[in-house]
Amino acid sequence: MSLLHDAKGCDTIDTMEGAMIELSETQRLALQNGEAVHVPASNMNEGIVLLRGEDFERIQALLQDDREKAAWTRAARQATRRWAKENPY
């Protein structure tokens, strides 16, 4: 995927599939300011949300933390159930 700047002053994103997403100046500035930009995609049922790389990485880290916490919680519950089964009152 690459970001291109055209003669009209609009940025376009050239994807590996050959589709182009054109960004207006307002959208480009929003991305530079750390805002998410919603872009309609004619070849998809849903639109696309663009984020800056550092914002995406931060969100990914938060999601990974949540997944790890959930995994530890599940493991603790399983261990508790196993212990209760093995050690009846």
HELIX and SHEET records of a PDB file:
HELIX    1   1 GLU A   25  GLN A   32  1                                   8    
HELIX    2   2 GLY A   53  GLU A   86  1                                  34    
SHEET    1   A 3 SER A   2  HIS A   5  0                                        
SHEET    2   A 3 ASP A  11  ASP A  14 -1                                        
SHEET    3   A 3 MET A  20  LEU A  23 -1                                        
SHEET    1   B 2 VAL A  37  VAL A  39  0                                        
SHEET    2   B 2 ILE A  48  LEU A  50 -1                                        
END                                                                             
